[in-house]
């Protein structure tokens, strides 16, 4: 099975967060929504400063990775978090 690799970019800090793997963009967005429930966390306080990117794909049976030529913007966190 092929899954996608994602990260959250802090656009103000110009730094990415930890990588994570999900089945598709919709599942990644759902994971982000459920991860940032604390109203005091930075992505909740400043959601326009953060964005979800897909970096590539990974074959779960072999670990083979195919990176995107350019990271793909999935959505901004202010949209995902419905702020």
Secondary structure, DSSP 8 states (H G I E B T S, - for coil): -EEEEEEEEETTTTEE---EEESSHHHHHHHHHHH---TTSHHHHSGGGEEEEEEEEEETTT--EEEEEEEEEEEEHHHHTT-
